[in-house]
């Protein structure tokens, strides 16, 4: 196409429109080349520049439609199907195939969890454990991490969704549950928890300036419990145990089975197992309700 005169300008307009329609309808790929005058670079007035296109450029670059055809229909290719256990590298007994009945009936349709803390506190691992445990119990799951460039001490959080139905988006704006592993995360995300939700806070008391929230806050001194167990690394497992005990959303045995695939160190695995038990025990007998409301799960 060429912008040398009104007739060719109209042809260029139709060609561009056709190209956009092809792209819109998914018919194929379009490439439109246009010969256009440039009076500034050429050092010419606009009218002589348009004439120069017609007299000198068009003879070198003839105007024509090189190809305009519909693609030939092809048979729909059926992607190869592999069992879910094979894709994940798991034993057949460890994971259910799509469509199989869950190993247990869940009391919720959809549960959303945000886990937040510092890098190095096991925030992302905790989210992964929740998601994989949910998958093993036949739920639809998603896990979306968010963290800064720092390997340690930087802010980190993740979104986890457990659902009996398909999940449209992994992003969670107003979670049912917030697991805040430090004071900064509690202040930052407590207000995003939906009314009637649950907050698990890694501490003995909430900050005095936090204010009133329409959600239940349980104080679980996970770091202190982990120190008593001899490993500060297992504070996240203490909070996981407290979450599973409080909500009953997943089986602790499922979480422990997932955890066994994440570490090969016997001592660390045993510490994590004890942390799960201690977190569950604390939520059952000693957890402090710092702000009262009833946790609601859809």
N, C-alpha and C positions, 0 to 999 in steps of 0.2 A: 504494500500500500504506500501511497505517496501523498503528502500534503502540499501538492503543487497548485491545485485549483479546486474549485468548489465540487466538481464532479468526483475527483479522487478523494477529497475529504469525506464525502458522503459514503464512498465505498469503504474507506478506512473505518468509519463509524460502524458500518454494518459488520465488518470483519471482527472488530473488537467485541461487539455485542454477541456475535455467533460464538466467539471463543469463550466468553463468560458463560453462555448457556451450556456449552459442552462441558465446561468445568463443573457447573452447578448440577447437571444431570448425571455426572459421573460417566460420561460416554468415553472420554479419553483425554489426551493431552493436546493442548493447542499452543502454537507458536506463531505470533504475528510480528512481522518485521515492517517497520514504517520508515520511509524516507522523509525526513523532516528538515526544513531549512533552519539555519542558525545564523541570522544576520550579524549578531555580535561577534562570534568567533570568526566568521568569514569576512567581517569588515564590509558588509554590503547593506543596502537598504532592504526592507522586507520584500517589496515587490520584485526587484531583481533577484533576490535570493530564491524566491519561489520559482521564477523562470529558470534559474540555474539548476534547480532540482529536475524540472521537466526536460531541459535540454541536455544536461550532462550526466545526471545520476540515473535516470530511468533507462537510458540506453545500456548502461553498464549493469544495472540491477533490474532486469525486466519484472514488471508487475504481473503476478499470476498466482493462482492457487495451486500449490505443489501437491497437496494431498487433502482430500476431504472425504473420508469414508467412515462408515460405522464399523466398529470392531465386530469380528465374527464371534457369535456366542460360543462359549466353551462349556463343557460339562462341569458341573459343580464338583470340585474336588473335596472328597471326604477326608478330613484330617485323621491321621492314625490315632487310635484310642489306646491308652495305656492305663492300667489300674492305678488308682491314686496312691496306693502303698508303694508301687514301683517308682512313681515319679518322685515321691518324698524319700525314697530309700529306707522305708520302714518295713518291719515284718508285717505280714498280712493281718495278724491279730491286733496290731497296734493302732490301726486306723480303719474307719469304715468307708465304704465306697459311697459316692453320691446316690441318694435315694434310699439307702438303707436306714432302718429305724434306729434312732438314737439308743445308746445303751441305757439311758434313763430319761424320764420325762422332766423337762425343765419348767420351772414355774413362771418364766418370763417369756415374752415374745422377743424383746430386744433390750440389751443392757449395754450401756456405753460407759467407758471408763477412761479418765485422763490420769496419767501418772507423771508427776513432775518432781524435779530435784536438781542436784548438781551432777555433772558428768563424773562418773566413777562410783556413783551410789547404786548402780545396777538398775537404773530407771528403764532403759530399753530392754534389758533382759527380762525384767518383770513383765513388761508388756508382751514380749515374745512368748513367755511361759503361759500367760493367760490365753493368748490367741491360739497357741497350739493345743492347749488342754481343751479349749472349746471345740476345736476342730476334731479332736479325738472323741469327743462326746456327741459328734454328729451335728454341730452347729455351723452356720455360716459365720466366718470371722474376717476381721480386717485389722491390720496393725500399721499405723502411720507414725514414723519417728520424726522428731524435730530437735535439732541440736546445733550448737555453734561450732566453730572451728577448733575450740580447745578440746584436748583429749581429757583433761581433768579440770575440775572446778568451774567449768563453764555451765551455762544453763542447758538443761535437757528435759524434754518431755515427750510423751507419745500418746497416741489415741488408739484405743482398743474397742472394737465393737463385737459383741456376741449376739447372734440373732438366729431365730428359727426360720426367718425368711431371708431372701437375697438382700444384700447390702448395696444401697445406691451410691454412697460416698463414704470414704474412710475418715473424712474430716468431721470432728465433733466440736460444735460450738458450745453446747450446754450439756455436759455429761451428767449421767445419773450418779456417778461415783467419781470422786477426786481422791487420789492417793498423793498427799503432799509430803515429800520426804524432808523438806526443810521449811523454815519460816518464810523465806522469800517466795517460794512457790505457793504457800498457803495464802499469803497476801495477794499474790498476782491472780490466782485462779479461783479462789473461794467464791467470789461473786458470780462466776459463770455457771456454777452448779445449779441445776434446775430445782425449783421449789420441791421440797419433799425428798431431796436426794441425800446422799451420804458422803461425808468427808472423813477419811482416815488420815490423821495427822501424826507424824513422827515427833512426838513430844509429850511432856507431862501435862502442860497447860497451854491454852491458846494465848496469843498476844492480847494484852488488855485493850489495845486500840483497834482490834479487828472489827468490832461492831457486831450487831445482830444480823443473823443470816437465816433464811427460811429453809434451812437444811440441818441435818443432824451431824454433829462433829464428834467423832470418837478419838480420844487421845491415846495413842499407843506408843510408848517410849521404845520404839524398835531398836534404835541405836544402843540404848542402855542394855536392853535384853541381849542384843548381839554381842556386846562387850562381855557380858557374863558368860556367854557361850564360848568365848575365846576367839571370836572372829568378827571384826567390824563389817566384813563383806556380806554378812548374811542378814543385815537389817531389812533388805528388800523382801527376803523370804518370811521374816516375821510379819511384815505387813500383808504379804500374800496369805499367810495362814489366818490372820485376823479377818481379812476380806472374805475368804471362803467360809469361815465360821459364822460371820455376821449375816451374810446373804444366802449362803447355801447354794450359790449359783453353779458351782462345779465341785466335783469330788476331789478331796485332797489327794487321794490315791492316784488320780489322773495327773494332777500337777506334779506329784513326786515321780511318776513314770516319765513325764516329759523332762524333768530335771535330770534324770539319770542319763539322758541322751546328750545333755549339755556339758557334762564334766566327767572326766575319767579318773579324777583324783578321789580316792576312797575317803580320805579325811575330810575334804571339802564337801563331798556328797553327804556324809554323815552330819556335818555341821548344818547343812541346809535342811536336812530332814528334821533335826532337832529344832531349828528355827521355825519351820512350818508348824511343828507341834506346839512350841511355846507361844507363837502368835495366835494359834487357835485357842489355846488354853487361856491366854490373857483376854481375848475377846469374849470368851465364855464366862469368865469369873471376875476379871479385874478392870475391864475397860471403863473409862470415864466418859460419860456423855457430857460434853462441854457446852453443847447448845442443842436444845431439844426440839425435835420434830420427828415425824415418822418417815423412814426411808421408803420410797415408793419405786417399784420396778414395773415397767410396762409388761 
